[in-house]
Amino acid sequence: MRKLKEILEDVHVLKIIGQDNIGVKDVQIDSRKVTASSCFIAVKGMITDGHKYIETALQKGASVIVCENLPEKLLPAITYVRVEISARASAIMAHNFFGRVSYKMKLVGVTGTNGKTTVSTLLFKLFTSMGDYCGLIGTVQNQIGSDVLFTERTTPDPVTLNELIAEMYEKGCGYVFMEVSSIAIHQHRVDGLNFAGGIFTNITHDHLDYHKTFEEYLRVKKSFFDSLPASAFAITNADDRRGMVILQNTKARKFVYSMKSMADFKGRMLDNSLEGLQMSVNDIDVHFKLIGAFNASNLLAVFGAAVCLGRDKNEVLQKLSSVTGAEGRFDYSVSPKEKVIGIVDYAHTPDALLNVLATIKNLRQGEKKIITVVGCGGDRDKTKRPEMAAVACEYSDKVIFTSDNPRSEDPDEIIREMEAGVPFSMKKKYVSVTSREEGIKLGVSFSGPGDILLIAGKGHEKYQEVKGVKHHFDDKEVLAEMFKLFNK
């Protein structure tokens, strides 16, 4: 139980009707979770408006209502708080309610179109290997030490997020590494949190179904760095042509990493094979277990963040050399008989797919084939569908277009939109198979000894969402089954 006036600290309050010293048992943005003495915050969302559920919250026992628009009928026993932006207020109030613990630990946010999961996971594994007890918040999973927690979205809603960070603090986490999505930034989910540092990986074509324009997408990403305090560090990727724009207005200490130019954290790739990367990092030669130029950049970001957090560069590189990547990120296996190299990767944007295929092209031996199985998600940015298809056909010898997570859309229509992006000269390169399982089976059947089969788009996911229903589906499991089938 906390006093309302305590959890309103730093909130832009326009008006209070009632008592501000009333006790509050919890803060909720979901009316279904409200009980006696709850504070219900009516948030205007993309799908529904929390103001519609104020009456429900009152019936369930809420004693405080926080909203942008006051109800017509005000009850005398209830305290009403009018705020400018209820989404922002919900994040700050949740942070206050759970004890502002982000000030008592090192919270590092990682944002960018591609690489967020890998960078945050590597940081978590690196600091754990150096003896620290850490938390991880991200797309694949949330984790407290060795305990893995279920996750539904990259960045949770502000109440869930602050409760999770508070649990991490209570269990002894000194560091929390967190993926910060552009949608979460725009929806104020991370407002109020005290970040010790922020990392920018890159920005490419994605989420335009939500942000509408690339300029707005960039502005939102940049706003995360604009909000960092002077005590924090801000690290950007100078190899991304908008990397330096990200740092223009930040008050944080500025650092740059690059594979191509002079930088605070400078990398040079010496060798790249299925055995890993041989790199020079700030003139120190190191072998890493990760593969590909895009991972060379991710490793630099991790190295830079660790140094900014006060760690010795030699120890960081020594420990980082033995760390493995995130699940579903360039996850490869080899079929036992035919020796086909199968790679499962989360690449679901044109740039991510290009990076993975360019890496594969450099890894393949002689004239061995590259076969790609790829689809595009439904209810998401449609403009990237033809681009994904064009990239797949340009960098592969054979392509199978198939379903990803069609969600509420017709999977065949999604595939048709992909096919529209294939140049006429490459039309014979692809076939389309609606069933993802059949698509993977076909990809394996096309593959011979030493060929490389890429299954792109879903990576770590253990489900496929069709017509709003999630069915169990794991690309790695299906690939293993097909390898067995074709190796009898």
Buried (B, 14 or more C-beta within 10 A) or exposed (E): EBEBBEBBEBBEBEEBEBBBEBEBBBBBBBBEBBEEBBBBBBBBEEEEBBBEBBEEBBEBEBBBBBBBEBBEEEEEEBBBBBBEBBBBBBBBBBBBBBBBBBEEBBBBBBBBBBBBBBBBBBBBBBBBBBEBBBBBBBBBBBBBBEEEEEBEBBBBBBBBBBBBBBBBBEEEBBBBBBBBBBBBBBBBBBBBBBBBBBBBBBBBBBBBEBBEEBEBBBBBBBEBBBBBEEEBBBBBBBBBEBBBBBBEEBBBBBBBBBBEEEBBBBBBBEEBEEEBBBBEBBEEEBEBBBBBBBBBBBBBBBBBBBBBBEBEBEEBBBBBBEBEBBBBBBBBBEBEEBEBBBBBBBBBBBBBBBBBBBBBEEBBEEEBBBBBBBBBBBBBBBEBBBBBBBBBBBBBBBBBBBBBBBBEBEBEEBBEBBBEBBEEEBEEBBBBBBEBBBBBBBBBEBBEEBBBBBBBBBBBBEEBBBEEEEEEBBBBEBBBBBBEEBEE
